Amino acid sequence: MTQPPPPPPNEPPQGGFGAPTPPPAGGFGAPTPLPPTGQPGYGYPQTPPGPPPQQPGYGYPAQPGQQPGYGYPGQPGPYGQQQQPPYGYPQGMPPQGGGGGKKLNSTTAIVVAAVVAVAVIVGGGVWYASGDDQGGKDDPARNSSAGATGGGGGGDAKPAPDGAGKEEKPSDANAKVLFQLPAPKVTESVAGVHGSWITDKAYVKSGLNEVVGRDLDKGTELWTVPLPGEVCAASPHVTKDNKTAVLFAGPMPSGATYSPCTEVGVIDIDAGKLLWQKSVKDGDDKIIFSEITIGGDAVGVGGTRGGAAFDVATGKVRWQPKPNAEQCRDVGYAGGEALATVRSCGSVSTPQLSIEYLNPKTGAPLSKYKMPSGVDQASIVSTKPLVAAADVGDTAGDGSGVSDFFSIDEKTGTLRARIAADAEKYAPRCRDTEGCTKVVVGNGRIYVPTEEHEGGSEGGRTNEIVSFDLATGKLTSDRADAGDRYTMHPVRMDGGNVIAYKYPPYDKGGQVVSVNGGSMEQTLLLEAPADRAVREVATSFTVDSAEFRYADGRLFMATRLMSQERAGIKRYLAIGFGAR
């Protein structure tokens, strides 16, 4: 069988729709909630016994029983798990009655509440309201005052520091299913199908031992690039002339039970052509890699034995792993406009990690930041500006891989700001060198979702997207509310706007919104059908285990791994939504 990609540390196996996904510890990516009535449909867990009553969260009055589940009034959490306690409410909220038995009149109550709210904001915290003041059933995106110009935020909206986005507000955001791609038949226990991209011509998705370009609206095949083995990893980046890189397994050796991930290739996803295929050797053996990216004009691959780089255009090897006395190696690379690496020196058990900004021609470090002690794994969220993430001393405690972000001056390697991302409040997730989800960088800020918490009047769960200043490390006043019974996470930047996906409650379709980076106003770009059968497929693709791609009015969700079929379960490789 082919070699399954190794699971990232502290990360459950990536599943999406096609591999069973363990229930995450709250936040985005929660399994599909229980149906309201009748027998559970596909994708719903069997109704479990409810969890025992839990203690009320910080700042909440004690309530009998359990917290309501995601999207359901008064329902237990999925799989019977206890929900994360809500947070973020300031202590000392004014009671209905004052001291000495005197009641506050309405004017006084309003003034006191306003003072408390201002004090919380001034104090650098965030107040997550949980009542009718949040709008109840109101949808912040549907009720946005943003204009119809690109990316949400027309009229008098404050412009985003990084400029207007390209994504336009549609005349009708209601979408239909464009196509669903059934899962390929997998004979091994698991197979990699990493990678999906959108061009103006095609939706491109890796399949079983192939990469396929498909019509954007019909899903019909436009071209196919066959590969000798599974796609072990794929670059999230595409060059200006629509070339991307994939790491894949070679042909199965005679008598072997698996084929290792040794082959590096660049594909022209406009023409549907494999431009070159290369590997590097250590003696007689090909070196096995686990990560790949494109940074500048270099393809970087990393693994346990170190990193290598190739010229994007020609495939010429620029550097490859070499042993040294300090036992240093490039664990992996992050790309985009620039190329950076996580470099590890010393023993595997007690490594010293550094974040290095590289010359993509030679691999020579242009700057270097030494990570603090207690960091044995790090990720790079962005190369320009340079932002890293790590779980320092394993203090996050939730398997997210993030306790802190590090804003680094790429020219000097000096630390601009260290940002504490309390795992009980915020929900980014990082795996591998360039494997961070639910976090984006733009406008001189880093945007993250809060953990989900109790929502509005219907008792559902909700959350927000907030930001930290990369220069100061401080929480800003930015806040985009998901709305009652929705939870949201950032997908990518669009100029200075944040493209975000909103997971729906049990009776709604998911939404794509553009959040103006200046005003934080939301513009609804797309809303998927609320039909139950469609929702069951769509909500099976979770952000921690799937690929979300949105461009020009179309949303595609796809899995990264496929497993063997199970009786009675229909699996999908991808699903696409677009205008009716």
N, C-alpha and C positions, 0 to 999 in steps of 0.2 A: 504494500500500500504506500501511498505517498506520505511524505513526512508532514504531520500536522505542525503548524507553526507553534512554538512554545508559548504557553499562556503567560501573559505579562505578570510580574510580581504583584501580589495583593489584588489581583483582578480576577473575577470569575470568568469562565470561558465566554467568549463573545458569541452571541447567538443570533439575535435578530429573528427573522422569520426563516427558520430552517435549522436552527439548533436550539435546544432547550436553554432558556435563560433563567438563571436563578433569580429570585426576587432580590432587588437591590435594597440598600438600606435607606429608603426614602429618597426624596428628591425626584429628579426626572428619571425616566426609564423604568418607572414602576410597572409591574405587570398589568395587563388589561383588567379593569375592575370587574366585580361581580355583576351579572345582569340583574335587573330589577325583579323580574318575575320569570316563572317557567323554568325549564331545563336549561342548564348552561350551554351556550353555543360554543362553536369552535374558538379556542383562544381564551375561554373563561375557565378558571379553576373550579373544581367542585367545591361547593359551599363547605367551608371548614367550621369547626366550632369557634366562636368568637374568642378573642383574647381576654384575659382577666382585666378587671378595671385597672386603669392606670392613674398615676398621680397627675393632677392638673399641671400644665406648663407654667413657666415663669410669667407672672403677671396676670394669670387667668384665675377666675374664681373656681373653687372646687365644684366639680360636676359629677353626678353619679354615672357609673358605667364607663364605657370606652369612648374614645374619640371617634367621630364619624369617619368612614373610609373615603378614599379619593373619589370625588364626584358623586357620592351617594349621601343623601341625608340619613344619618343614623345607622349606617351600615358599618360592619367591621372592616378593617383594612384587608387588603388582598393577602391570601394564604393565611389569614388569621394573625398576621404580624401586628405588633403594636406600632402605632404611628409615632414619629418623632414628636416630642413635646413642642408646642409652639414657643416662640421666643420673641424678643425684640420689643416687648411692651415695657415701658418705663415703670419703675416702682413708684408707689405713692400717688397713683391716680386718684383724683379727688372723689371722695365718697358722695353719695347723694345727700347725706346729712352732715352738717358741720359740728364742731365741738360745742358742748353745752346745750345740745338738743336743738340748736337752730338750724333750719334748712337753708341751703343756698338758693337764692332766687335765680331765675333763668339767666339774667344778664350776668350775674356774678359767676355762675357755672360756666358760661361760655368764655368769659375772660380767663378764668382759672385754667380751663382746658386748653385754651390757646397758648397761655404762658407755658404750660407743661410741654405742649408740642414744640414750641420754639426752643425751649430749654434742651429738649432731646436733640433737635437738629443742630443747635449751636454746640452741644457737647460732643458732636462727631458721631452720634449713633443714628440708627434708622428706626422709625416707629412704624410697625406694620399693623395698621388698624384692622379690626376684624368685625366690623358691624356694618350697619347700613351706610355709614360714611364712606364705605368702599364702593358704594354704587349698587350693592345687591346683585341683581341680575345684569346690570349694565356691563357692556363689553367696551373696554377702553379703545379698542381698535375701531369698532363700528361707530363709536361716538366721537372719534377724533375730529378735530377741526382742521386737520392738515389739508392742504390744498391738493390739487390734482397734478402738480408738477412732480418731476422725478423724485422717487424715494420717500415721499411723505414729508411734509413740512413746508407747505407753501404758505401763502398769505403773509401774516405777520410773524410766523414762526421764526425763532432764533436759528440762524444757520449753523450747521455743524462745522467745527474747526477744520476738518479734513475735506470739506466741500460737499456738494450735493451728490446724491447717489444716482445710479442709472436706472434702477427699477422704478417703473411707472405705476401710478395708481390706476387700476383697471376700471372700466365703466361698470363691470359686474364682476365681483370677486368670487361668486359662487362657481365652484369647479366641478368637473366630472372626472371619472376615472378614464385616463387615456388608454392605459393598458396595464395588465398584470403579467409578469414573467414567471411561469412555473419553475420550480426548483429543478435543476438537473438531477438525474439519478446518480447517487453517490454509492459506490461499492465499499469504500473505506469507512472507517469510523467517523472521520471528519476530513474535509477538504477546503483549502483556501480559495476564495473567490474575491479577493481584495481589489478594490479600486472601482470608482465610477466618476465620470466626468461629463460635463455638458459643453458642447460647442454650439455655434449658430446653425450647425447642420445636423447634429446627431446627439443622442444620449448614448454614451459609451459605458459599457459595464463588463467587468470580468466575469467569465463563466467557468465551467469546469474545463481546465486546460485550454482556455481560449480567452480572447478579448473581442467583444462584438460591438459594432456600431449599429445603432437602431434609429429608425425614423422617430423624430421627437414626439409626434402625435399619434402614430399608429403602433410603434414598437416593432415594426417589421425590420428584418435584417437588411442593412445596407452593405456591410462588409464583415468579414471574420478573419482574425489573425489567430491561427492555430498555434499552440505552444506544446512542447514535449511533456510538460508536467504542470502541476497546479500553480496558481498565482499566490506566492507566499506573502508578498507585500507590494504596495503600490504607492507612488508619489502622489500626494494630494495636489501638487503644483503642476501647471501646464505652462510651457513656454509661450511667447507671444505668437509663434507660428504653429501653435497647437501640437506640441510634442510632449510626451510624458514618459515616465520610466516605470518599469515593473521588474520585480524580482521573482523568478520562477524556478521550479525544479527541472532538472534535466531528464533525459530518458531513463527509464528504470533499468539499472544495471542487471545483467544476467544473474539470476539466482538471488537477487536482493529482495527485501520485503518493503523497502521504501526508497525514495529518491530524494536526496538532500537539495536544499535551496541554494544553488550555486550560480545560477544563470542571471545575468543582468542584461536588460534590453531596453531600447527606446522605440516607442511606437508613434508614428504620425497618425493622430486620431482624426485628421481630416481625410487623408488618403486611405486609411485603413491598412497600413503597411508597417511591418517590423523592420526598422532601419538598420539595426545591428544587434548582435548578441555576443556578449563577452563573459569571461570568467577569469579569475586569477588563481594561481597555484602557489602552494607552499611545498616545495619538492615535487613529488608526483601527484599530490592530492589537491583537488580543487578546494578552495576555502569556502566554508558555509557562512552565509549571511542571514540576517533576520529583518533588517530595516532598509528602506531606500527612500531617497528624496532627490529633488532637483533644486539646486541653489545657484543662482547666477547661470553660468554656462557649464556647470559641473553636475554630474550625477554622483551622489554620495551613498555608499552602502556601508552598513555597520553590523557588527556581531560580537560574539564573545572573544574572538581572536583579534579584533581590531577593525579599522575601517579602510576603505579603498575609494578612489574617485576616478571617474572617466569623463572624457570630453563628450558633451551632449551630442555634438554634430558628428564626430568620427568614431567614438567608442574607444579612443586611445586611452590607455591607463595613465593617469597622472600621478597617483601614488597608491601603495598597497600596504597591508600590515607588515611591520618589521619589529622584531623583538628588541628591547633595550634594557639596560641595567636597572632602570627604575620601574620596570614592568608597566610602562604606560601604554595605553591604547585608546583609540577613538571608539567609544561605545556605539555611537550613532551620530547622525547628522540631522539638522533642521535646515530647510531651504526657503525658497521664495526669492526675494530680491537679492538676498545674500546667503552665505553658507556659514553655519556655526556648528560646533560639536560639543558634546559632553565627553570630556577626557578623564579617564580613570588611571591613577597611578598607585602602585603598591599592591598589597594583597587583596584578594577578592573579598575576604571577610571584613577588612577594615580599609577600604579604599579612600584615597583623597581625590575628590572630584573637582573639576574646574570647567567653567564655561568659556570656550575659546571662539573668537571671531576670526575666520580664516580667509586667507587669500585663496580663492577657488582654483587658481592656476597651479599653485604649488603646495597648498595645504599648510603653509607657514602661518602661525598665529599672528594676527594683527593686534589683538588685545587678549587679555586673559583675566578672568575673575575666579578666585579661589573660593569654592563653596565652603560654608562652615562645617565644623566637625559634626558628626551625627547624621550626615547625608550619604547614603549608600546608593541612591538612585536619584536622578534628576531628569527633568524634561525641559524642552525649550518651546515656549508658547509662541514667540515671535522672534524673527531675526532682525527686523528693522521696523520699530525700535527693538532692541535686544531685551527680551524678558524670559526669565527661567522660572521653573517651579520645582518644589521639592517638599517631601514630608520630613522635616527636620526632627531627628530623634524619634521617628515613628509616633509623633504626637497627634497626628490627625485622628487616628483611632477608628477610621471608617473605611479604610481601604481605598480612599480616593487618590492617594499619592500626592496630596497637596495640603501642606500646613502653612506654607509661605510662598509668595512670589518675590522675585528679585529683579528689579529694574536696573539695568546695567548700561553704562555708557560704552557703546561698542568701540569708540575711538580710543579710549584710555583703559577700559577694563575696570573702572571704578564703579562702586555701587552708588546708584542714585537714590534708591529707596528700597527698603525691605518691607513688604506688605504682608501682614498677618491675616491669613484667610481662615478664620475660625470655622472648623469643620461642622460645628453645630449650627452655624448661621448661613454658610455659603456652600454651594454645591458644584464647583468645578471638579473635573476628574482628569487625571493624567496617567498615561501608560507609555512606556517606551520613550524614545528621545523626542519624537514629534507627534505623540499620540494624545494630545490634550483635547478634550471635548467640553462643551458648555462654558467656553471662555474665548473671548476675542479681544484684540488689541486695536485701538484706533483713537484718534483725537487726543493723543497724549494720555490715554486712559486705558485701563483694563476693565472689561465688562464681565461680570459673573452673575449667575442666578443665585438667589437666596434659596435655602432649603424650603421645601413646602411647609405650610403651616395652616392653621384653621382659617377658613375664609369668611364669607359673608353670611347673610341671613339663612341660606339654605344648608349651612353646615358642611359644605365641601371643603376641599383643600385648594390652596392657591400659593403664589409666590411672586417675586419681583425680580427684575434685572437692575442691578446697581453698578456703580463704578468706583474705582480708586484712581487717584492721580499718580501717574508714573514718576513725577518729579518729587512729590512730597510723600507719597505713600498713604495719603489720607483719603478717607471715604468722602466722596463728593456728594452734592445734593441731587445727583441724577437718580431717577427712579422711574421705572416703567412697570406698571401693575399688570399682572396676567389677567385679572378679572376673576369674578366669582366662579369657582369650580374649574378654572383652567390653571395649568402650570406652564411656564415658558422657559426657554433657554436660547442663548444666542447661537446662531449658525455660522455667520460670517459678517464681515464688514462690506458695505456698499458705499464707497466714498466715506463720508463721515457718518453714515447711518448704519444702524445695526439691524441685520436681517435676523429675525427670531422666529422660532416655531413654538406654537402653543398647543400642548397636549390637551385634548378635549375631555369633558366629562362623559358619562356613559351615553348621553342622548344627543351629543353634538359631534360635528366633524372638526378635525384639527385645522389650525389656521397658520398662515404665514403673515407676519406683519413687518413693516419697516418702522424702526424706532428712530426718530430724528435725533442725531447726536447733539444738537444744540438745545432743543426744547424738550426732548424725550416724549414728544407727541407720537402716537402710533397711527399708522395708516394700514388698513387691511388690504393685503395684496391677493390673498387666496384663502378660500374656505372649502375644505373637503366635504363631500356628502356626509349627512348624518345617518345614512342607511346602515343598519346594524352589520350586515355582511361586509360592507366596505370598511367600517370602523374596526372590525375584528382583525382584518388584514393589516390595516394601517397602524393600529396601536401595538401590533406585535413587533414593529420595527422601533426599537428604543435607541435613544441617542448614544448610550454607552456600548451598544453592540451593532449599530447600523450606520450607514452613510446617508446623510441628508444633503441633498443638492437642490438649490433653488436658483432659477434664472429665467428672466423674460416671461414671467407668468406661468412657469411650470415647476412643479415640485416632484422630485424623485426620491424614494427611499429604497435602500438596498441592503442586503446582508453582506457580511464579510466572510462568514464561514458557513459551510453546508454540512449537514450530518446525514446519516442514513435515514431512510424513510421509516416512519412508524405507522402501524395500521390505523386507518381512520383519520389521519392527520394530513391535511393539505398544506403544502409548503410553497412559498414563493421566493424567487430570487430578488424581485424588485416590483415596485408599483409606482405608477406615474399619475399625476393629477394636472389638469389644465383647464382652460376656459371652456365653457359649455358650447 
